[in-house]
Amino acid sequence: MSTPLIRIVHLQVAPAHRAAFEAYVATKIKVVANQPGCLRATWLRAHDGSYFTYSEWRSEEFLQQYRESATFAEIWPTLKAWFDTPARAWSCDLLT
C-alpha cells in the first residue's frame, strides 16, 4: 500500500471573522473527512490566530476529485471571503 498524500493549508482569517469561520469549519471539516479517498481531516488554530487544515488522502487523484467536487465549490468560496491573505497549501509525502 502506498503512503497517503498529506495536504496542509494555512489560512489567515481576519480577526473580525474568526468566530464565524470557526463555527463554519466545525460543521464542514466532517464533510471533508467523509469525501471519497479522504483518510483524515482536521484543523488547528495557531497561537498567532491563524489556522491550518490537515488532511490525508489515499492519493493525489482523490484530492483532485475533491477539489473538483460540488462540496469544495461550496466550502472554498465561503472560507476565502474571510481571509486576510491568500491561503498557502502544501502537498506532502509522509516520511516514516
C-alpha positions in Angstrom: 0.0 0.0 0.0 1.3 3.4 -0.9 1.7 6.2 1.7 -1.1 8.7 1.9 -0.8 12.2 0.5 -0.8 14.8 3.2 -2.4 18.2 2.5 -1.6 21.2 4.8 -3.3 24.5 4.1 -2.5 27.7 6.0 -5.5 30.1 6.4 -5.1 33.7 7.7 -8.5 34.9 8.8 -9.4 38.5 9.6 -9.9 38.8 13.4 -13.5 40.1 12.9 -14.4 36.9 11.0 -12.8 34.3 13.2 -15.9 33.3 15.2 -17.9 32.8 12.0 -15.0 31.0 10.4 -14.6 28.6 13.4 -18.4 27.9 13.5 -18.5 27.1 9.8 -15.4 24.9 9.7 -16.6 23.0 12.8 -19.5 21.8 10.7 -17.7 21.3 7.4 -14.5 19.5 8.5 -16.5 16.3 9.0 -18.0 16.7 5.5 -14.4 16.9 4.0 -13.4 13.9 6.1 -16.2 11.8 4.6 -15.2 12.5 1.0 -14.1 9.5 -1.1 -10.4 8.8 -0.5 -10.1 11.1 2.5 -8.5 9.2 5.4 -8.5 12.0 7.8 -9.3 15.7 8.0 -8.8 18.1 11.0 -8.0 21.7 11.6 -5.8 23.6 14.0 -5.6 27.2 15.4 -2.1 28.5 15.8 -1.1 30.7 18.7 -0.9 33.7 16.3 -4.6 33.3 15.4 -4.1 31.7 12.0 -5.5 28.3 11.1 -4.3 25.2 9.4 -6.2 22.3 7.8 -4.5 18.9 7.8 -5.9 16.1 5.6 -4.7 12.7 4.5 -5.8 11.3 1.1 -5.3 7.9 -0.4 -3.7 9.5 -3.4 -3.4 12.8 -5.4 -6.3 11.7 -7.6 -8.7 11.6 -4.6 -7.6 15.0 -3.5 -8.1 16.3 -7.0 -11.6 14.7 -7.2 -12.5 16.5 -4.0 -11.1 19.8 -5.4 -13.4 19.4 -8.4 -16.4 18.4 -6.3 -19.6 20.4 -5.6 -18.6 20.1 -1.9 -15.4 22.0 -2.5 -17.2 24.5 -4.7 -19.5 25.3 -1.8 -16.9 25.4 1.0 -13.9 27.1 -0.5 -15.6 30.4 -1.7 -17.2 30.8 1.8 -13.8 30.4 3.5 -12.0 32.6 1.1 -14.3 35.5 1.9 -12.9 35.6 5.4 -9.2 35.5 4.6 -6.8 38.4 5.3 -4.2 37.0 2.8 -4.4 34.2 0.2 -4.2 30.7 1.5 -1.0 28.7 1.2 -1.1 25.0 0.6 1.4 22.1 0.6 1.0 18.6 -0.6 3.4 16.4 1.3 4.5 12.8 1.5 4.6 11.1 4.9 8.1 10.1 5.8 8.5 7.3 8.4 
